[in-house]
Amino acid sequence: MIASTIYLVNPISGHGHLDAYARLYARALTELGHQVVLIAPSDSGIIAYLERNAPAAVKSFCFFSFDALDDELRSRSNNPRADLSTFARARLVLAEEGLSGIHDRLRVYSSRVVMRLFPTIGTFLGLDRSNPRISFAPFPARIRLAREWSNLSEGLIFFLYLDMMAEDQQSLDALNGGDVLPWGGILFHPRSGECLGLKGPEQYLLTSKARGALFLVPEAAEDYRLACDNLSVAVVPDVADLEPADEPSAVAQSIRAKAGARTVVLQIGTLTPHKGILDLLEVIPRADPQRFFFAFVGKVYHETFGDDAGRIRDFFSNPPENVLMYNGFIDDERDYNSVVASADIAFAVYRNFPSSSNILTKAAEFNIPLLVSDRYMMGRLIREYDIGIAVPEGNPDLILTALITAAEREWPAENFQAYVGERSIERLKMVLGEAIRTWHAQ
């Protein structure tokens, strides 16, 4: 393995569960022998995570925040606007461009914030993938400065969450700059085959320094391999941060205390329509309240439910006795894991969702069967490993029948172990190591 420097760019750090991938990829890359320089809003708790789980890797990791890098770049800039406050810049835009200039900047900024933090919600709100998201434009300068500060060699850039990056001309120009390092990244939710055929691949994947792209969905990888003959494409396992908590979190303890001997059905993560929330609300009144207890853990985005927003708000503000609602994020991944471990069945009957979800890996770690949609990748995996039941979306009667079956069946522990084993950090390192070698050779 060629040891090199990897500039790991994480555009959405500081947002709880989503930081897990930054921790896992930083660990995999350092254990493969690379020097890893994280460039992100925050360090995602990586140093503490490495100290607990891979202490020898700490010496191969360093972190520079966007704020620190941007402050230094502004101090070196001759741009007269660089040191202006936000209000002063707004006044200058108003004077030069009028109200339309202010409106355009507010629209782009709000779209970027929503799509940066909550891409699924942004899609539901009508923020199209082709609109500006997170611009690539600032990153060449940030990475040059990070190289200077770390005194490390040239290497590769690795972008986490390419899904959130922009395709505007400014971004493409930045990526085609002469001093940009070769780069690759991961697409968690790539364009579907139909959309790929209509729009083509994301334009940044066709820039001159792009070397490779990683995918969680094999079908998507094959589609992109055919569409982007300049790229080295690979499928990586959907790993999960499975670090256990020292003791169950307060939320996990509350779930078990209130459920008693009842079967706990857990819906965890951001609560939006595609998670099948409306289907589950139809299941609850059909289920025996003495037998089933339902826990919803995650931030609710009422506005994404359209005409059903009032119904969602009313239900969660006054839930039935056999329902627990925790409306908010769980920032510590170990606490998140303890909530998953508190369940007996994980509900993941997502609507029109062709991508991967690492709730499968997390639930399998704790031998918890899942209910998923019978379509797409998740349905195929559940059937292949026999770790749950795949049911049609939008059918509460069949969902309830599947819940009863899942609760009554004895599930072989070896099935869950086989699933998790194929999605271990060691498996990730095997694929990632080969991908990095290939990118270096191009």
Legacy VTK file of the C-alpha trace (Angstrom):
# vtk DataFile Version 3.0
C-alpha trace
ASCII
DATASET POLYDATA
POINTS 442 float
0.000 0.000 0.000
1.362 3.420 -0.964
1.216 5.602 2.146
0.082 9.110 1.306
-1.713 12.108 2.666
-5.507 12.056 2.397
-7.295 15.386 2.747
-10.659 14.237 4.078
-13.349 16.855 3.451
-16.512 16.567 5.538
-18.918 19.414 4.678
-21.553 18.671 7.331
-19.739 17.958 10.589
-21.252 18.940 13.892
-24.590 17.235 13.257
-24.667 14.120 15.401
-25.245 10.795 13.696
-24.059 12.015 10.271
-20.553 12.517 11.657
-20.179 8.762 12.046
-18.921 8.339 8.488
-16.152 10.889 9.057
-15.000 8.931 12.097
-15.137 5.578 10.320
-13.381 6.734 7.158
-10.709 8.588 9.142
-10.068 5.426 11.139
-9.946 3.197 8.055
-7.570 5.523 6.211
-5.190 5.974 9.150
-5.142 2.223 9.807
-4.255 1.750 6.140
-1.139 3.811 6.816
-2.203 7.204 5.471
-1.793 10.588 7.056
-5.314 12.006 7.297
-6.015 15.720 7.381
-9.646 16.442 8.174
-11.030 19.674 6.719
-14.473 20.319 8.154
-16.553 22.688 10.292
-15.714 20.591 13.388
-13.642 17.529 14.192
-16.667 15.206 14.546
-15.196 13.802 17.756
-12.655 11.861 15.717
-9.678 12.261 18.039
-11.650 11.003 21.048
-13.083 8.185 18.948
-9.610 7.128 17.737
-8.217 7.289 21.261
-10.897 4.847 22.393
-10.877 2.514 19.393
-7.579 2.858 17.486
-5.099 4.769 19.675
-2.128 4.049 17.414
-3.880 5.954 14.607
-4.094 9.264 16.494
-0.590 10.303 15.451
-1.610 10.009 11.793
-4.581 12.371 12.093
-4.931 16.147 12.252
-7.799 18.582 11.839
-8.281 22.110 10.492
-11.641 23.829 10.751
-13.284 25.845 7.986
-13.333 28.859 10.304
-9.616 28.737 11.091
-8.663 28.224 7.453
-11.033 30.887 6.147
-9.941 33.437 8.759
-6.319 32.996 7.708
-7.199 33.174 4.031
-9.165 36.376 4.591
-6.247 37.893 6.474
-4.002 37.195 3.487
-6.524 38.466 0.959
-6.546 41.858 -0.679
-10.323 41.631 -1.137
-11.765 44.852 0.300
-14.917 42.963 1.338
-13.014 40.267 3.229
-13.156 41.980 6.619
-16.640 43.455 6.255
-19.376 42.289 8.575
-22.355 40.432 7.124
-24.468 43.590 7.521
-21.871 45.747 5.786
-21.611 43.295 2.875
-25.400 43.265 2.593
-25.474 47.072 2.390
-22.844 46.979 -0.340
-24.829 44.392 -2.336
-27.992 46.488 -1.889
-26.230 49.580 -3.182
-24.709 47.783 -6.169
-27.453 45.309 -7.119
-30.627 46.427 -5.376
-33.158 44.214 -3.621
-32.874 41.531 -6.293
-29.247 40.949 -5.312
-30.204 40.525 -1.652
-33.045 38.185 -2.614
-30.803 36.027 -4.811
-28.191 35.635 -2.095
-30.759 34.787 0.573
-32.339 32.165 -1.692
-29.015 30.512 -2.489
-27.838 30.683 1.120
-31.037 29.173 2.549
-30.997 26.417 -0.078
-27.399 25.589 0.752
-28.061 25.439 4.480
-31.035 23.104 4.116
-29.376 20.869 1.540
-26.120 20.850 3.499
-27.684 19.691 6.729
-30.757 17.781 5.604
-30.600 16.796 1.937
-33.706 14.611 2.050
-35.716 17.420 3.583
-34.356 19.816 0.998
-35.590 17.537 -1.762
-39.049 17.440 -0.220
-39.001 21.232 -0.030
-38.298 21.428 -3.747
-34.603 22.292 -3.695
-33.437 20.570 -6.855
-30.151 18.654 -6.901
-28.876 20.803 -9.756
-29.265 24.035 -7.747
-26.282 25.424 -5.849
-25.519 23.464 -2.749
-22.099 23.456 -1.176
-19.697 25.094 -3.570
-16.369 23.464 -4.354
-14.903 26.933 -4.898
-13.441 27.481 -1.391
-11.789 24.101 -1.118
-8.657 24.413 -3.280
-7.450 27.359 -1.188
-8.407 25.653 2.070
-6.526 22.512 1.103
-3.451 24.474 -0.001
-3.383 26.165 3.397
-3.960 22.868 5.220
-0.983 21.417 3.355
1.110 24.399 4.421
0.069 24.170 8.071
0.472 20.404 8.312
3.744 20.387 6.364
2.560 17.252 4.590
3.082 16.085 1.045
0.746 16.206 -1.864
-1.781 13.421 -1.869
-5.444 12.836 -2.601
-8.605 14.667 -1.615
-11.506 12.548 -0.397
-14.929 14.208 -0.334
-17.550 12.780 1.983
-21.153 13.490 0.951
-20.598 14.362 -2.690
-24.410 14.329 -2.876
-24.406 17.769 -1.291
-21.852 19.391 -3.570
-22.670 21.887 -6.294
-22.403 21.541 -10.073
-22.350 25.254 -10.889
-19.688 26.669 -13.195
-17.739 28.274 -10.358
-17.385 24.876 -8.683
-16.326 23.184 -11.899
-13.763 25.901 -12.604
-12.346 25.465 -9.111
-11.979 21.711 -9.570
-10.288 22.179 -12.931
-7.687 24.543 -11.491
-4.087 23.725 -12.175
-3.057 23.220 -8.547
-5.999 21.048 -7.474
-4.970 17.658 -6.150
-6.483 14.486 -7.612
-9.653 13.592 -5.770
-12.386 11.038 -5.201
-15.356 10.710 -2.920
-18.534 8.911 -1.994
-22.083 9.339 -3.264
-24.552 8.081 -0.673
-27.678 8.855 -2.701
-26.682 8.883 -6.390
-29.001 9.643 -9.250
-31.260 6.783 -10.250
-30.702 5.060 -13.566
-33.568 7.003 -15.149
-32.375 10.338 -13.789
-28.804 9.515 -14.750
-29.982 8.869 -18.286
-31.821 12.200 -18.453
-29.304 14.455 -16.700
-26.095 12.522 -16.998
-23.706 12.123 -14.068
-22.972 14.976 -11.699
-20.754 17.336 -13.669
-18.040 17.490 -11.037
-17.359 13.792 -11.664
-16.264 14.682 -15.194
-13.659 17.268 -14.178
-9.996 16.670 -14.968
-8.754 15.747 -11.470
-11.620 13.416 -10.567
-10.209 9.927 -10.058
-12.902 7.817 -8.485
-16.271 7.503 -6.810
-17.527 5.100 -4.178
-21.103 3.871 -3.874
-23.169 1.883 -1.404
-25.599 0.584 -4.036
-24.122 -1.886 -6.555
-26.669 -1.034 -9.267
-25.777 2.650 -9.027
-22.065 1.856 -9.209
-22.574 -0.038 -12.453
-24.654 2.798 -13.944
-21.948 5.352 -13.097
-19.181 3.055 -14.331
-20.823 3.099 -17.746
-21.536 6.843 -17.655
-18.104 7.978 -16.398
-15.306 6.148 -18.174
-12.802 8.523 -16.562
-13.613 7.236 -13.065
-12.563 4.258 -11.033
-15.812 3.083 -9.427
-16.175 0.771 -6.421
-18.865 -0.428 -4.034
-18.104 0.028 -0.342
-19.906 -1.662 2.557
-22.323 0.532 4.492
-20.369 0.526 7.717
-21.772 1.884 10.954
-20.267 3.229 14.146
-21.203 0.417 16.531
-19.334 1.641 19.596
-21.392 0.649 22.649
-22.428 3.033 25.389
-21.104 2.511 28.906
-24.733 2.488 29.999
-28.050 2.994 28.202
-28.895 6.603 27.428
-31.789 8.344 29.172
-33.910 7.897 26.048
-33.152 4.169 25.873
-33.931 3.731 29.556
-37.218 5.591 29.151
-38.242 3.386 26.222
-37.683 0.165 28.148
-39.269 1.472 31.338
-42.452 2.609 29.592
-42.672 -0.414 27.308
-42.411 -2.962 30.086
-42.821 -6.450 28.652
-44.261 -5.193 25.367
-42.497 -5.542 22.017
-40.714 -2.281 21.173
-40.983 -1.117 17.561
-38.439 1.619 16.894
-38.435 4.325 14.226
-35.199 6.306 14.576
-33.624 9.110 12.581
-34.912 12.243 10.917
-38.699 11.958 10.755
-39.855 12.866 7.246
-42.440 11.291 4.904
-40.023 9.000 3.101
-39.377 7.164 6.391
-42.877 5.651 6.215
-44.138 7.667 9.194
-47.671 7.972 7.814
-47.847 4.213 7.280
-46.746 3.604 10.863
-49.385 6.002 12.171
-51.973 3.823 10.423
-50.496 0.687 11.992
-50.516 1.914 15.601
-54.308 2.006 16.147
-54.568 -1.453 14.554
-51.959 -2.955 16.885
-52.722 -4.448 20.306
-51.549 -1.761 22.790
-50.905 -4.449 25.399
-48.524 -6.195 23.032
-46.736 -3.480 21.035
-44.995 -0.284 22.122
-43.854 2.233 19.461
-40.890 4.579 19.912
-40.205 7.495 17.572
-36.746 8.976 18.103
-35.599 11.813 15.855
-36.215 15.362 14.784
-39.662 15.875 13.238
-39.852 18.178 10.205
-43.555 18.928 10.094
-43.309 21.108 6.986
-42.207 18.148 4.873
-45.554 16.408 5.424
-47.576 18.930 3.416
-51.318 18.519 4.035
-50.579 15.922 6.726
-48.460 18.295 8.819
-51.339 19.080 11.191
-52.054 15.415 11.718
-48.401 14.698 12.485
-48.229 17.605 14.912
-51.409 16.540 16.710
-50.309 12.910 17.002
-46.872 13.634 18.416
-48.085 16.366 20.769
-50.582 13.949 22.350
-49.464 10.390 21.571
-51.303 7.247 22.727
-50.129 5.471 25.877
-48.189 2.891 23.836
-46.154 5.528 21.970
-43.028 7.374 23.096
-41.917 10.441 21.155
-38.452 11.990 21.434
-38.257 14.986 19.101
-34.601 15.863 18.669
-31.152 14.720 17.644
-28.949 12.303 19.574
-25.473 13.697 19.147
-23.432 10.936 20.802
-23.294 7.858 18.592
-22.934 5.594 21.608
-26.221 6.925 23.000
-27.774 6.454 19.557
-26.630 2.842 19.597
-28.132 2.284 23.026
-31.504 3.475 21.700
-31.284 1.000 18.808
-30.351 -1.746 21.275
-33.458 -0.959 23.339
-35.732 -2.097 20.498
-37.131 -5.483 19.597
-37.989 -4.591 15.977
-36.616 -1.773 13.818
-39.099 -0.121 11.453
-37.569 0.979 8.134
-40.378 0.594 5.570
-39.152 3.641 3.665
-41.119 5.079 0.772
-39.496 5.107 -2.678
-35.991 4.756 -1.221
-33.497 3.003 -3.541
-30.432 3.826 -1.428
-28.745 2.133 1.510
-29.358 2.846 5.190
-27.019 1.833 7.951
-29.921 1.233 10.321
-29.661 -2.276 8.856
-26.092 -2.597 10.126
-26.922 -1.114 13.510
-29.997 -3.279 14.054
-28.113 -6.396 12.939
-25.343 -5.640 15.449
-27.905 -6.042 18.229
-29.735 -9.027 16.645
-32.827 -6.905 16.011
-35.014 -7.890 13.037
-36.130 -5.172 10.658
-39.192 -4.348 8.646
-38.293 -2.765 5.310
-39.898 -2.070 1.959
-39.985 -5.029 -0.383
-38.486 -2.864 -3.113
-34.931 -1.856 -3.895
-31.700 -2.712 -2.155
-32.930 -2.857 1.442
-35.620 -5.375 0.563
-33.109 -7.514 -1.308
-30.633 -7.513 1.590
-33.249 -8.419 4.177
-34.312 -11.413 2.131
-30.735 -12.428 1.280
-29.544 -12.494 4.899
-32.921 -13.375 6.474
-32.684 -10.661 9.107
-36.188 -9.263 8.838
-39.298 -9.032 6.734
-39.841 -7.074 3.513
-43.373 -5.709 3.064
-45.154 -3.484 0.539
-45.045 0.229 1.213
-48.356 1.872 2.050
-50.110 -1.243 3.328
-50.689 -0.941 7.111
-52.493 -4.285 7.378
-49.572 -6.199 5.870
-47.128 -4.161 7.952
-48.983 -5.132 11.139
-49.012 -8.788 10.088
-45.249 -8.579 9.517
-44.738 -6.991 12.950
-46.597 -9.842 14.607
-44.569 -12.402 12.645
-41.291 -10.680 13.469
-42.169 -10.544 17.162
-43.093 -14.247 17.310
-40.212 -15.686 15.317
-36.889 -16.845 16.735
-34.243 -15.146 14.594
-30.900 -16.963 14.134
-28.075 -14.882 15.597
-25.687 -16.113 12.907
-27.749 -14.337 10.232
-27.209 -10.984 11.885
-23.535 -11.742 12.510
-23.027 -12.581 8.840
-24.583 -9.284 7.785
-22.477 -7.207 10.172
-19.344 -9.131 9.259
-19.668 -8.071 5.636
-19.965 -4.434 6.754
-17.078 -4.256 9.180
-14.312 -1.675 9.314
-11.959 -4.389 8.018
-14.124 -4.919 4.936
-14.206 -1.165 4.376
-10.414 -1.043 4.565
-10.088 -3.760 1.933
-12.219 -1.882 -0.591
-10.940 1.566 0.341
-7.316 0.455 0.161
-7.759 -0.878 -3.364
-9.632 2.269 -4.424
-6.858 4.536 -3.118
-4.222 2.449 -4.906
-6.143 2.751 -8.148
-6.657 6.497 -7.770
-2.927 6.977 -7.144
-2.060 5.012 -10.263
-4.199 7.109 -12.591
LINES 1 443
442 0 1 2 3 4 5 6 7 8 9 10 11 12 13 14 15 16 17 18 19 20 21 22 23 24 25 26 27 28 29 30 31 32 33 34 35 36 37 38 39 40 41 42 43 44 45 46 47 48 49 50 51 52 53 54 55 56 57 58 59 60 61 62 63 64 65 66 67 68 69 70 71 72 73 74 75 76 77 78 79 80 81 82 83 84 85 86 87 88 89 90 91 92 93 94 95 96 97 98 99 100 101 102 103 104 105 106 107 108 109 110 111 112 113 114 115 116 117 118 119 120 121 122 123 124 125 126 127 128 129 130 131 132 133 134 135 136 137 138 139 140 141 142 143 144 145 146 147 148 149 150 151 152 153 154 155 156 157 158 159 160 161 162 163 164 165 166 167 168 169 170 171 172 173 174 175 176 177 178 179 180 181 182 183 184 185 186 187 188 189 190 191 192 193 194 195 196 197 198 199 200 201 202 203 204 205 206 207 208 209 210 211 212 213 214 215 216 217 218 219 220 221 222 223 224 225 226 227 228 229 230 231 232 233 234 235 236 237 238 239 240 241 242 243 244 245 246 247 248 249 250 251 252 253 254 255 256 257 258 259 260 261 262 263 264 265 266 267 268 269 270 271 272 273 274 275 276 277 278 279 280 281 282 283 284 285 286 287 288 289 290 291 292 293 294 295 296 297 298 299 300 301 302 303 304 305 306 307 308 309 310 311 312 313 314 315 316 317 318 319 320 321 322 323 324 325 326 327 328 329 330 331 332 333 334 335 336 337 338 339 340 341 342 343 344 345 346 347 348 349 350 351 352 353 354 355 356 357 358 359 360 361 362 363 364 365 366 367 368 369 370 371 372 373 374 375 376 377 378 379 380 381 382 383 384 385 386 387 388 389 390 391 392 393 394 395 396 397 398 399 400 401 402 403 404 405 406 407 408 409 410 411 412 413 414 415 416 417 418 419 420 421 422 423 424 425 426 427 428 429 430 431 432 433 434 435 436 437 438 439 440 441
